Amino acid sequence: MFKLLIFAVVISSALSDAVIELGDSDFDSGVAEHDTALVMFYAPWCGHCKKLKPEFELAAKSLISNDPPVALAKVDCTEAGKETCNRFSVRGYPTLKIFKGGEMSQEYNGPRESNGIVKYMAAQVGPASKELTAADFEKFLEKPEVAVVAFLKEGGSLKPVFEKVSDKLREKVRFGHTSDAALLEKHGQDVLVLFRPKHLKNTFEESSVKTDSTDRAEIEAFIKENYHGLVGHRTTDNVADFKAPLIVAYFNVDYVKNPKGTNYWRNRVMKVAKAFAGQGITFGVSQHNDFQHELEEYGRGFVSGDKPVVCARDAKNSKFVMEEDFSIDALQKFVEDFSAGNLEPYLKSEPVPASNDGPVTVAVSKNFDEVVTNNGKDTLIEFYAPWCGHCKKLAPVFDELGTKVTCHGGRPRRIRKTKWAFHKADWDGFSAGIETVLESTPPPPDASTEQLLGLFNRVLLYQSTTAIPRGARADPRPWALDPELVEAVAERREARDAMKQDRSRAAKDRWLEAKRRAAKVEEEAKTRSFREFASTTLNKPTNIGRVTKVLRKMEGSVQACPGHALQGDRGLAVEDLEKATSFVRTYSRVSRQLKDEDVAIVKMDATANDVPSGYEVRGFPTLFFLPKDKKDKPQQYQGQWHMFDGTPTVLQGGRELDDFIKYLAKHASSELKGWDRAGKAKKTEL
């Protein structure tokens, strides 16, 4: 065991050494030493950076021996490389850039897994096509990827066209060319042949396809049409190639450990796909473990067994799921109904709220038409996500839009008779530890709301374990004995036990519904408990550190209270969070003030519900205004943070209370009762 551990450490060290560490002092000289270099600008706390790191190291190891070699380097934007990151306008993490001859050449827009990085960067150096001889032709075809080979005769018309096509597609396609007489005699002269990888060989299509066209557009179309064949191996690297209408079979696709079993299921999909060839439907197979997020969009987050799960999307982005167990006949019928438009779309939706009379109306997919499209009012709707930009679920930011916590000021005092042992905590160390980390964090808009929330959560939890006594961290949840929650948990347990006996789809759905209900009831019980706590214990003069910790403990995310108890030397971390959540408070205040107007203020969790067509949601929060007589033409409200490819971007427009009021006053179908068209309060309302 010890030897294995030493071996693992050595391997890990070797991979790490393959990536060059650069900083402000040696960046220019470091990249200048290499003809081509890929540089990752990162932050140690960044979740995406941590995920990319092992893939980046593996790619570095391979690219060192590439001909010609490619160097991979990294720069820590929070420490030694701050000035360099600013110089190259690094705003999100990780950011990857390609340098050639010591100069920044272009942004890296390729895959972020090791094989994809290697392929992409190898295509950036050397010729776009490899010249082949008879001796290395077969070796060229041995690689488990598509190869496109031009068989060029001397003085032929294909060569100049092929050079342009190969240069354009070099990042995606592996090209080769030859003028060997024996190879030309076998395959033809001035022809282009696409060879499919040998592990995808099957009886439903040829292992190679040929074209004698010398038209550039026709050749590009030929490659695109034939690249993936009847049923392509759809991965996270090439997902953009598979356009709707699309049908995907998700199962344990593994051409390394189980190629025979993988092709067993793929061939059955191919038999059906061949019957629909030429009808514009794209087919693919995907490794279910790589597409868990996608399966969850179809309500199939839990996939067990060997048989494929089949899902589809049409040209309108509507989703469909094959409910029957996989078989050739079942798939044939599913594709027929899908093609004919006879299937009922799958709609991802949270349950319709039992009560929806708060200042902000909650929309879900199932009630969207009722509360938005057909509500008879001008509507401002916010699409949001309750998780951070690093794809980790965080405590919901918008759960308490209508809630306002008032903290009275007062002289700090020790609370001795409290079940939380906060008077024993090292609040100076706790506060200092948080502030040290947050000092290196860029404020909005350079850091998004999600990034600030995620960082604050992680730092707070870490500092709690070092500065807060164990007894203060081990309290049971005060809402655990809520009668409604106890009942929901019992139902969940009963449904789980029943599913162990009955493995049917219906039993699983009952368990999932019980699980969702228990989670929802717990959130409601937690909120009730927090409100009760806030109106009693919290509303007392006490020390700032105690209030900060209790807010986090009780609610799951700090309810930032502007003023009084959360101000002072120890309030820095809370103030940073307050910046990130200021939009929430503003949106809530707008909704309360417009409660009596002919305007609906609505919010929708875009991660738990399907966003209706017509609303392009690319970041969070995204807002749309819908005039009551033109609900088919939503207007995007320009004035909120967005995350594009990990980079926070502020669009033009205001996000303060007055900005919203002025916008609604100007665009409302009828003049508001309380404001004129300029957004000024009417005297009659004073």
C-alpha positions in Angstrom: 0.0 0.0 0.0 2.8 2.4 0.9 4.5 1.7 -2.4 1.3 2.4 -4.3 0.9 5.7 -2.3 4.4 6.7 -3.2 3.8 5.9 -6.9 0.6 7.9 -6.9 2.4 10.9 -5.4 5.2 10.6 -7.9 2.7 10.5 -10.8 0.8 13.4 -9.4 4.0 15.4 -9.0 5.1 14.6 -12.6 1.8 15.8 -14.0 1.9 19.0 -12.0 5.5 19.7 -13.1 4.3 19.5 -16.7 2.4 22.7 -16.2 4.6 25.8 -15.9 3.8 28.2 -13.0 4.2 31.8 -14.1 3.8 35.1 -12.3 4.3 38.9 -12.8 8.0 38.6 -12.6 8.6 35.9 -15.2 5.5 35.8 -17.4 6.8 37.5 -20.5 10.1 35.6 -20.5 8.3 32.4 -19.7 5.9 32.4 -22.6 8.6 33.8 -25.0 10.6 30.6 -24.5 7.9 28.6 -26.3 6.6 28.9 -29.9 3.1 28.1 -28.7 1.7 28.1 -25.2 -1.7 27.7 -23.6 -2.1 29.7 -20.4 -4.7 29.2 -17.8 -5.5 32.2 -15.6 -7.1 31.0 -12.4 -8.1 31.6 -8.8 -7.4 28.9 -6.1 -11.0 29.1 -4.8 -12.6 28.8 -8.2 -14.7 25.6 -8.5 -14.3 25.4 -12.3 -10.5 25.9 -12.0 -10.3 22.9 -9.6 -12.3 20.8 -12.0 -10.1 21.8 -15.0 -6.8 21.4 -13.1 -6.3 17.6 -13.5 -7.4 17.7 -17.1 -5.0 20.6 -17.8 -2.2 18.6 -16.2 -2.9 15.5 -18.3 -3.0 17.5 -21.5 0.3 19.2 -20.6 2.0 15.8 -20.2 0.8 14.8 -23.7 1.5 18.1 -25.5 5.1 18.2 -24.2 5.9 15.4 -26.6 3.8 16.7 -29.5 5.6 17.5 -32.7 6.0 20.4 -32.5 5.6 20.7 -28.7 3.0 22.9 -27.0 3.6 24.4 -23.5 0.9 24.7 -20.9 1.2 27.3 -18.1 -0.9 28.7 -15.3 -1.1 32.1 -13.6 -2.6 32.6 -10.1 -4.6 35.8 -10.4 -5.0 36.3 -6.7 -1.3 36.2 -5.8 1.8 36.3 -7.9 0.0 37.1 -11.2 -2.3 39.9 -10.3 -0.8 42.5 -12.6 -0.5 40.0 -15.5 -4.2 39.1 -15.2 -5.2 42.7 -15.2 -3.0 43.4 -18.2 -4.8 40.6 -20.2 -8.3 41.7 -19.0 -9.0 38.5 -17.1 -12.5 38.9 -15.6 -13.6 35.4 -15.0 -12.0 32.1 -13.9 -10.6 30.1 -15.5 -9.7 32.1 -18.6 -7.5 30.4 -21.2 -5.5 32.2 -23.8 -3.2 31.0 -26.6 0.3 32.7 -26.9 2.5 32.4 -30.0 6.0 33.8 -30.0 5.5 35.4 -26.7 2.5 37.4 -27.8 -1.2 36.8 -27.1 -2.6 35.2 -30.2 -6.3 34.4 -29.4 -8.8 33.3 -26.8 -9.0 29.5 -26.2 -12.5 28.4 -27.2 -11.9 24.6 -27.3 -12.9 21.7 -25.0 -11.9 21.5 -21.3 -11.1 17.9 -20.9 -7.6 16.5 -21.5 -8.2 14.7 -24.9 -10.1 17.7 -26.3 -7.4 20.1 -25.1 -4.7 18.0 -26.7 -6.5 17.7 -30.0 -7.4 21.4 -30.1 -3.9 22.6 -29.3 -2.2 20.1 -31.6 -4.3 21.6 -34.4 -2.9 25.0 -33.6 0.7 24.1 -34.5 2.2 22.6 -37.6 0.3 21.9 -40.9 -3.4 21.5 -41.0 -3.0 18.1 -42.8 -0.4 15.4 -42.3 1.3 14.1 -45.4 1.0 10.3 -45.6 3.1 7.6 -47.2 2.1 4.0 -47.9 4.0 3.0 -44.7 2.2 5.2 -42.3 -1.3 5.4 -43.9 -2.7 2.4 -41.9 -1.2 3.8 -38.7 -2.9 7.1 -39.3 -6.3 5.3 -39.5 -5.6 3.3 -36.3 -6.5 6.3 -34.0 -10.0 6.1 -32.6 -11.3 9.2 -34.3 -12.5 10.2 -37.8 -9.9 10.8 -40.4 -10.4 12.7 -43.7 -7.8 11.9 -46.3 -7.3 13.6 -49.7 -5.8 11.4 -52.5 -4.2 14.1 -54.6 -2.9 13.6 -58.2 -0.2 15.9 -59.5 -1.6 19.1 -60.9 -5.1 18.2 -59.9 -7.8 20.7 -58.9 -8.5 19.2 -55.5 -5.3 20.3 -53.8 -5.9 24.1 -53.4 -9.5 23.5 -52.3 -8.4 20.9 -49.8 -5.8 23.2 -48.3 -8.4 25.8 -47.6 -10.9 23.3 -46.2 -8.4 21.6 -43.9 -7.1 24.9 -42.6 -10.6 26.1 -41.8 -11.6 22.8 -40.0 -8.2 21.9 -38.5 -9.5 22.3 -34.9 -12.3 19.8 -35.4 -11.2 17.3 -38.1 -8.0 15.2 -38.4 -6.8 15.6 -42.0 -4.3 13.7 -44.0 -3.2 13.8 -47.7 -1.1 11.6 -50.0 0.1 11.3 -53.5 1.4 7.8 -53.2 0.8 5.9 -56.4 -0.3 2.7 -54.7 -2.8 4.5 -52.5 -4.2 6.5 -55.4 -4.7 3.3 -57.4 -6.6 1.8 -54.5 -8.7 4.7 -53.5 -8.9 6.9 -56.6 -7.3 10.2 -57.8 -8.4 13.6 -56.6 -11.0 12.2 -54.2 -11.6 12.9 -50.6 -12.4 9.9 -48.3 -13.8 10.1 -44.8 -12.7 7.1 -42.7 -14.8 6.2 -39.7 -12.9 5.0 -36.6 -12.7 1.2 -36.4 -14.4 0.8 -33.0 -17.5 2.3 -34.6 -17.6 -0.3 -37.5 -21.1 -1.7 -38.1 -23.3 -3.4 -40.7 -25.7 -0.5 -41.2 -23.3 1.9 -42.9 -20.0 1.9 -44.8 -16.8 2.3 -42.9 -15.7 5.0 -45.3 -17.5 7.5 -47.6 -16.0 9.2 -50.7 -16.6 12.4 -52.7 -14.9 13.6 -55.9 -16.2 17.2 -55.6 -13.8 20.0 -55.8 -16.3 22.6 -54.6 -15.3 24.0 -51.2 -18.8 24.4 -49.9 -19.8 20.9 -51.1 -16.8 19.3 -49.4 -17.5 21.1 -46.1 -21.1 19.9 -46.2 -19.9 16.4 -47.1 -17.7 16.3 -44.0 -20.4 17.7 -41.7 -23.1 15.3 -42.9 -21.0 12.2 -42.6 -18.7 13.0 -39.7 -20.9 11.2 -37.0 -22.6 8.7 -39.2 -26.1 7.4 -38.6 -25.8 7.4 -34.8 -22.9 9.5 -33.5 -21.0 9.1 -30.2 -22.3 12.3 -28.5 -19.9 13.5 -25.8 -19.5 16.7 -23.8 -16.8 17.7 -26.3 -18.9 17.5 -29.4 -22.4 18.1 -28.1 -22.8 21.3 -30.3 -22.6 19.1 -33.4 -25.9 17.3 -32.7 -28.7 19.6 -33.8 -32.4 19.2 -33.2 -34.6 17.4 -34.0 -32.5 15.1 -31.9 -33.0 11.7 -30.4 -30.4 10.4 -27.8 -30.0 7.0 -26.2 -28.3 7.4 -22.8 -26.6 4.4 -21.3 -23.1 3.2 -20.2 -21.3 4.2 -23.4 -17.7 3.0 -22.8 -15.5 2.2 -25.8 -12.4 1.6 -23.6 -13.7 -0.9 -21.1 -16.8 -2.3 -22.8 -16.7 -1.7 -26.6 -18.7 -4.8 -27.4 -21.5 -4.0 -24.9 -21.6 -0.4 -26.1 -22.0 -1.4 -29.7 -24.6 -3.9 -28.8 -27.0 -1.1 -27.8 -25.7 1.4 -30.4 -26.4 -1.1 -33.2 -30.0 -1.4 -32.1 -30.4 2.3 -32.2 -28.8 2.3 -35.7 -31.3 -0.2 -37.0 -34.1 2.3 -36.3 -32.1 5.3 -37.4 -31.4 3.8 -40.8 -35.2 3.5 -41.3 -35.4 7.3 -40.8 -32.3 8.3 -42.7 -32.9 11.4 -44.8 -35.8 12.7 -42.7 -33.7 15.3 -40.9 -33.6 13.6 -37.5 -30.2 13.4 -35.7 -29.4 10.3 -33.6 -26.8 9.9 -30.9 -25.7 7.8 -28.0 -24.3 9.4 -24.8 -22.6 8.2 -21.6 -25.4 8.7 -19.0 -22.9 9.6 -16.3 -21.6 12.5 -18.4 -25.0 13.9 -19.0 -26.7 13.8 -15.6 -27.6 17.4 -15.8 -29.3 16.8 -19.1 -31.2 13.7 -17.9 -32.4 15.8 -15.0 -33.9 18.2 -17.5 -36.0 15.2 -18.8 -36.9 14.1 -15.3 -34.6 11.2 -15.5 -31.8 12.1 -13.1 -31.6 8.6 -11.7 -30.6 6.0 -14.4 -30.1 2.4 -13.4 -29.8 -0.9 -15.3 -28.1 -1.6 -18.7 -30.9 -0.6 -21.0 -30.7 2.9 -22.7 -33.0 5.7 -21.7 -34.2 7.5 -24.8 -35.0 11.3 -24.9 -35.7 13.7 -27.7 -35.9 17.4 -28.5 -37.7 18.9 -31.5 -36.9 22.0 -33.5 -38.9 24.1 -31.0 -36.8 22.8 -28.1 -39.8 20.8 -26.7 -38.7 17.7 -24.8 -39.9 14.1 -25.1 -39.2 11.0 -23.1 -39.7 7.4 -24.2 -41.6 5.9 -21.2 -41.4 2.2 -22.4 -38.4 0.0 -21.6 -35.9 0.1 -24.5 -36.5 -2.3 -27.4 -36.2 -1.9 -31.1 -40.0 -1.9 -31.5 -40.5 0.6 -28.7 -37.9 2.9 -30.2 -39.4 2.5 -33.7 -42.8 3.6 -32.4 -41.3 6.5 -30.4 -39.5 7.9 -33.4 -42.6 7.5 -35.6 -44.7 9.4 -33.1 -42.0 12.0 -32.6 -41.7 12.6 -36.3 -45.4 12.9 -36.7 -45.8 15.3 -33.8 -48.0 12.9 -31.8 -46.1 12.9 -28.5 -47.0 14.9 -25.4 -44.0 17.1 -24.5 -42.3 16.6 -21.1 -42.6 19.7 -18.9 -40.2 20.2 -16.1 -42.0 22.1 -13.4 -42.1 22.6 -9.6 -45.4 22.0 -7.9 -47.9 24.9 -8.2 -47.6 27.0 -5.0 -50.5 26.3 -2.6 -50.6 30.0 -1.7 -49.4 32.7 -4.1 -50.6 36.0 -2.6 -47.2 37.4 -1.6 -45.7 40.6 -3.0 -43.9 38.6 -5.7 -45.9 36.0 -7.5 -44.2 32.6 -8.0 -44.4 31.2 -11.5 -43.7 27.6 -12.3 -44.0 25.8 -15.7 -47.4 24.4 -14.8 -49.0 27.8 -13.9 -47.0 30.1 -16.2 -49.9 30.8 -18.6 -52.1 31.6 -15.6 -49.8 34.0 -13.7 -47.9 35.5 -16.7 -49.4 35.0 -20.1 -53.1 35.2 -19.2 -53.1 37.4 -16.0 -54.5 40.4 -17.8 -51.7 42.7 -16.4 -48.5 44.2 -17.5 -45.9 41.8 -16.1 -42.3 42.1 -15.0 -40.8 38.6 -14.6 -37.5 37.6 -13.2 -35.8 34.3 -14.2 -33.3 33.3 -11.5 -31.2 30.4 -10.3 -30.7 29.4 -6.6 -27.2 28.1 -7.2 -23.8 29.7 -7.7 -21.8 30.2 -10.9 -19.7 27.2 -9.9 -22.7 24.9 -10.3 -23.0 24.1 -6.6 -26.4 24.5 -5.1 -26.4 27.3 -2.6 -29.1 28.6 -0.2 -31.8 30.3 -2.3 -31.2 34.0 -2.8 -34.8 34.9 -3.6 -36.8 32.8 -1.1 -37.4 35.7 1.2 -38.1 38.5 -1.3 -41.0 39.8 0.7 -39.3 39.4 4.1 -37.5 42.2 5.8 -35.5 41.7 9.0 -35.1 44.7 11.3 -32.2 44.6 13.7 -32.2 47.0 16.5 -29.0 48.7 17.4 -27.6 48.5 20.9 -24.5 48.0 23.0 -22.9 44.6 22.6 -23.4 42.4 25.5 -22.7 38.8 26.4 -25.6 36.4 26.3 -25.0 33.8 28.9 -28.3 31.9 28.9 -28.5 30.8 25.3 -28.2 27.3 23.8 -25.7 28.7 21.3 -22.3 29.1 23.0 -21.4 32.2 21.0 -19.7 33.9 24.0 -17.0 31.3 23.7 -16.2 31.9 20.1 -13.1 33.7 18.9 -14.9 36.4 17.0 -11.8 38.4 16.4 -10.1 35.4 14.7 -13.3 34.5 12.9 -13.8 38.0 11.5 -10.1 38.4 10.6 -10.0 35.1 8.8 -13.0 36.0 6.6 -11.7 39.4 5.8 -8.3 38.1 4.8 -9.8 35.9 2.1 -12.3 38.5 0.9 -9.6 41.1 0.4 -8.5 39.4 -2.8 -12.1 39.1 -4.1 -13.1 41.6 -6.7 -16.3 43.5 -5.9 -19.3 43.6 -8.2 -19.4 43.8 -11.1 -16.0 42.1 -11.4 -17.4 39.3 -9.3 -20.9 38.0 -9.9 -23.6 37.6 -7.2 -23.2 33.9 -7.4 -19.4 34.0 -7.0 -19.7 36.3 -3.9 -22.3 34.1 -2.3 -20.3 30.9 -3.1 -17.1 32.3 -1.7 -18.7 33.8 1.4 -20.4 30.4 2.1 -17.1 28.4 1.8 -15.0 30.9 3.8 -17.7 31.2 6.5 -17.9 27.4 6.9 -14.2 27.0 7.1 -13.7 29.8 9.7 -16.6 28.4 11.7 -14.8 25.1 12.2 -11.6 26.9 13.5 -13.1 29.7 15.6 -16.5 28.5 16.7 -16.7 25.9 19.6 -18.0 22.4 18.5 -20.9 22.7 20.8 -22.1 25.8 19.1 -21.9 24.0 15.7 -23.7 20.8 16.8 -27.1 22.2 17.7 -30.0 20.3 16.2 -32.1 22.1 13.6 -34.8 24.0 15.6 -37.4 23.3 12.9 -36.8 19.5 12.8 -39.9 18.8 15.0 -42.3 20.9 12.9 -45.4 18.6 12.7 -45.8 19.2 8.9 -42.2 18.3 8.4 -42.3 15.2 10.5 -45.3 14.0 8.4 -43.5 14.8 5.1 -40.4 12.9 6.3 -42.5 9.9 7.3 -44.1 9.9 3.8 -40.7 10.1 2.2 -39.4 7.2 4.2 -42.5 5.1 3.5 -42.2 5.8 -0.3 -38.5 4.9 -0.2 -39.2 1.6 1.6 -42.0 0.8 -0.9 -39.6 1.5 -3.8 -37.2 -1.2 -2.5 -40.0 -3.7 -2.8 -41.5 -2.4 -6.0 -38.9 -1.3 -8.7 -41.6 0.0 -11.1 -41.4 3.5 -12.6 -44.6 4.5 -10.7 -43.0 3.6 -7.3 -39.9 5.6 -8.2 -42.0 8.6 -9.2 -43.9 8.4 -5.9 -40.6 8.4 -4.0 -39.2 11.4 -6.0 -42.4 13.3 -5.4 -42.3 12.6 -1.7 -38.6 13.6 -1.6 -39.4 16.9 -3.3 -42.3 17.6 -1.0 -40.2 16.9 2.1 -37.5 19.3 0.8 -40.1 22.0 0.2 -41.8 21.5 3.5 -38.4 21.7 5.3 -37.7 25.0 3.6 -41.1 26.4 4.7 -40.6 25.1 8.2 -37.1 26.6 8.3 -38.5 30.0 7.2 -41.2 29.9 9.9 -38.6 29.0 12.5 -36.4 31.8 11.3 -39.2 34.4 11.4 -40.1 33.4 14.9 -36.4 33.6 16.0 -35.9 36.9 14.3 -38.9 38.5 16.1 -37.7 37.3 19.5 -34.1 36.3 20.3 -32.5 38.2 17.4 -34.3 41.4 18.1 -32.2 42.1 21.2 -29.0 44.1 21.6 -26.1 41.6 21.2 -22.7 41.3 19.7 -22.3 41.5 16.0 -20.5 38.2 15.6 -23.3 36.3 17.2 -25.9 37.9 15.0 -23.9 37.1 11.9 -23.4 33.5 12.8 -26.9 32.9 13.9 -28.3 34.4 10.7 -26.2 32.0 8.6 -27.1 29.1 10.9 -30.8 29.6 10.9 -31.5 30.7 7.3 -28.9 29.0 5.2 -27.9 32.3 3.7 -27.4 35.6 5.5 -30.4 38.0 5.4 -28.4 41.1 4.9 -30.0 43.9 7.1 -28.9 47.3 6.1 -28.2 49.2 9.3 -27.7 48.8 13.0 -26.5 45.5 14.3 -24.8 44.4 11.1 -22.6 47.5 10.8 -19.2 48.0 12.5 -15.7 46.6 12.3 -17.0 43.0 12.1 -19.6 43.6 9.4 -17.3 43.7 6.4 -18.1 40.2 5.2 -21.8 40.9 5.6 -21.4 44.1 3.7 -19.8 42.3 0.8 -22.7 39.9 0.7 -25.1 42.8 1.0 -23.7 44.2 -2.2 -24.3 40.9 -4.0 -27.9 40.7 -2.7 -28.9 44.4 -3.1 -30.8 43.5 -6.3 -33.0 41.1 -4.3 -34.1 43.7 -1.9 -34.7 46.3 -4.6 -36.8 43.8 -6.6 -38.9 43.0 -3.5 -39.5 46.7 -2.7 -40.6 47.3 -6.2 -43.1 44.5 -6.0 -44.5 45.8 -2.7 -45.0 49.3 -4.0 -46.7 48.1 -7.2 -49.0 45.7 -5.3 -52.1 47.9 -6.0 -51.1 48.7 -9.6 -52.2 46.9 -12.7 -48.7 45.4 -12.8 -47.7 41.9 -11.8 -44.2 41.2 -10.4 -43.3 37.6 -10.9 -40.3 35.4 -10.3 -39.4 31.9 -11.7 -36.6 29.5 -10.8 -35.2 28.8 -14.3 -33.3 25.8 -13.1 -36.3 23.9 -11.7 -38.7 24.8 -14.4 -38.6 24.8 -18.2 -38.3 28.4 -19.5 -41.0 28.9 -22.1 -40.0 29.6 -25.7 -39.6 33.2 -26.5 -37.5 34.0 -23.4 -33.8 33.8 -24.0 -32.3 33.2 -20.6 -28.5 33.1 -20.8 -27.6 34.4 -17.4 -29.1 35.2 -14.0 -31.0 37.2 -13.2 -32.7 37.9 -16.5 -35.8 40.1 -16.5 -38.6 40.6 -19.1 -41.4 43.1 -19.4 -44.6 41.9 -21.0 -47.3 44.5 -21.9 -50.7 43.0 -21.1 -51.9 43.2 -24.7 -48.6 42.0 -26.2 -47.7 39.0 -24.2 -46.2 37.3 -27.3 -43.5 40.0 -27.5 -41.5 40.0 -24.2 -39.1 42.8 -23.9 -35.9 42.1 -22.1 -35.2 44.5 -19.2 -31.6 45.6 -19.7 -30.1 46.2 -16.3 -28.8 43.2 -14.4 -25.7 41.1 -14.0 -25.1 38.3 -16.4 -22.5 35.5 -16.5 -21.3 34.8 -20.1 -18.7 32.0 -20.2 -17.8 32.6 -16.6 -17.4 36.4 -17.0 -19.7 38.8 -15.2 -21.1 41.5 -17.5 -23.2 44.5 -16.6 -25.7 45.3 -19.2 -26.9 48.9 -19.6 -29.8 50.1 -17.4 -30.6 50.7 -13.8 -31.2 48.1 -11.1 -32.3 50.5 -8.3 -35.9 51.0 -7.1 -36.3 54.3 -8.9 -35.0 52.7 -12.1 -37.6 50.0 -12.0 -40.4 52.5 -11.2 -39.4 54.8 -14.0 -39.2 51.9 -16.5 -42.6 50.5 -15.5 -44.2 54.0 -15.4 -42.9 54.7 -18.9 -43.8 51.3 -20.5 -47.0 50.4 -18.7 -50.0 49.9 -20.9 -52.0 52.4 -18.8 -50.6 55.2 -16.6 -49.8 53.9 -13.1 -52.0 55.1 -10.2 -49.1 56.2 -8.1 -46.7 57.6 -10.7 -46.8 59.7 -13.8 -45.1 58.6 -17.1 -41.8 60.1 -15.9 -41.9 58.0 -12.8 -42.6 60.8 -10.4 -45.0 60.1 -7.5 -48.4 61.8 -8.0 -49.3 64.3 -5.4 -52.7 62.7 -4.8 -50.8 59.7 -3.5 -48.7 61.6 -1.0 
